[in-house]
């Protein structure tokens, strides 16, 4: 997805004043490659898919060149907004650091050229299909932010791919970010022919990409406008007139971009618009095999709702969870270091597809080769888990101190945004007599009183070192009504090792100004009875699997930390703060 909720709250005013939305854009979900290129061993063609409502979806098809046209193959499908022949994000390309060439010769997008070549799709005998969502690239219609229209697009594209004479009728979906969201739509709808999905860093509920409990991210203004701009971008001069006219033709829904933008400005999660786009609810009980990735410290498509979605499924599931941001499983730095830190992304993906899409009988050794869930914890080490949160995670109910704070919107959750930090109502544990392993999704229950509506409430959880260095491990925001609020909500999940002599710190505050677009009210917010539940492993983990420290973890441990003075710690240390129990030895862990 484009746009991150990590700009200062002052960016809202700048955007509203008409400053280019491109300035507000953060690193996009794109790869810096040339605009068009047919992979080695592939032959390329185009087709159109007609939907019941008259929408025409454009498809680029890459088939194994060594096979006859009549040969039936399994199909891998990607569907999203980034497959325009002229470039993935249109004129936003200079800001995003990717190509945009409206004069290029026609040819397929290279968005997942890394996947097609790195996984050797053509040589393995798969067909790869890229489909433009409605309103993008060569497709007609109006984008609708993963709503009913785009959900219909996913169903139509999968069923079309399954029905082609060159298809075995078995389809997999592949994507990252927005085209991973469409993969989750596939999981929820289970169109005919869909056999498996691979989704890297998706969004599980489209509301949660723009808001958290009515608190806006800066991208709640920038991102909708960015996608309207991408949708309005034509293809290349080498493309047909029909291709170039399709996505900019709004006659099917006049005023579409403005209507789309306006609908996304509703901050109420329960509205009909957002309920249609809650994929957690729609996918409950789904059986489609899913392999997904999610970064605990992801700063774009955040982990809000990730584990709810994953754990609502009843079909085969696999995942990589760890300490990275918005990156692909195979993505490397310029020096060749894997950003997630774990080798073998394409090999594992293809074992997933070979089993569920190609239907190949795999040897027992191959079936059992991959961990159900590969988890990287805060020490950079990887382990295998059967579930996450792990089955032996136990909730520890922690009473928090009461008090008040001023809703001034100034506090920063980490030093990545700069000072001031740590302003609000602290509760600290005593120094831990032994290490503890936090693994789960924190839950907050508190009473907050506000004299006026729209008061800001943020709860942060920190790992506090012996010298007072605070590293954020979880956070969550909430917008209060006037009067007494009985607040109940989940923070972000994480997997974090707390060392001996460290403390756990919980901060109730007005803001994480580097993260949310708070609009301060200036009023005093009073916190009465308050508790937070944190989950800790009951059984120690000693066995590790292949994997190195992710790139983001290394920088985060250095950049996010800020100092908390000893007087503050001494004044707010609570003897009512329970200490996690000693980990036990449980079986072969």
Secondary structure as UniProt FT lines:
FT   TURN            5..6
FT   HELIX           10..16
FT   TURN            17..18
FT   HELIX           21..24
FT   TURN            40..41
FT   STRAND          42..50
FT   TURN            52..53
FT   STRAND          56..64
FT   TURN            65..66
FT   TURN            69..70
FT   STRAND          73..80
FT   TURN            85..86
FT   HELIX           90..92
FT   HELIX           93..96
FT   TURN            102..103
FT   TURN            111..112
FT   HELIX           113..118
FT   TURN            119..120
FT   HELIX           121..124
FT   STRAND          126..132
FT   TURN            134..135
FT   TURN            137..138
FT   TURN            145..146
FT   HELIX           148..163
FT   TURN            165..166
FT   STRAND          167..176
FT   HELIX           178..189
FT   TURN            192..193
FT   STRAND          194..200
FT   HELIX           207..210
FT   STRAND          211..212
FT   TURN            213..214
FT   STRAND          215..216
FT   HELIX           219..231
FT   TURN            237..238
FT   HELIX           241..246
FT   TURN            247..248
FT   HELIX           251..253
FT   TURN            254..255
FT   HELIX           256..263
FT   TURN            264..265
FT   TURN            269..270
FT   HELIX           272..275
FT   TURN            276..277
FT   HELIX           279..282
FT   TURN            283..285
FT   STRAND          289..295
FT   TURN            296..297
FT   TURN            304..305
FT   HELIX           306..312
FT   STRAND          317..322
FT   TURN            329..330
FT   TURN            334..335
FT   HELIX           345..356
FT   HELIX           364..367
FT   STRAND          373..376
FT   TURN            378..379
FT   STRAND          382..385
FT   TURN            391..392
FT   STRAND          393..399
FT   STRAND          403..406
FT   TURN            415..416
FT   STRAND          425..428
FT   STRAND          436..450
FT   STRAND          455..464
FT   TURN            466..467
FT   STRAND          469..480
FT   STRAND          483..498
FT   TURN            500..501
FT   STRAND          503..509
FT   TURN            513..515
FT   STRAND          524..537
FT   HELIX           551..559
FT   STRAND          562..563
FT   HELIX           566..572
FT   TURN            575..576
//
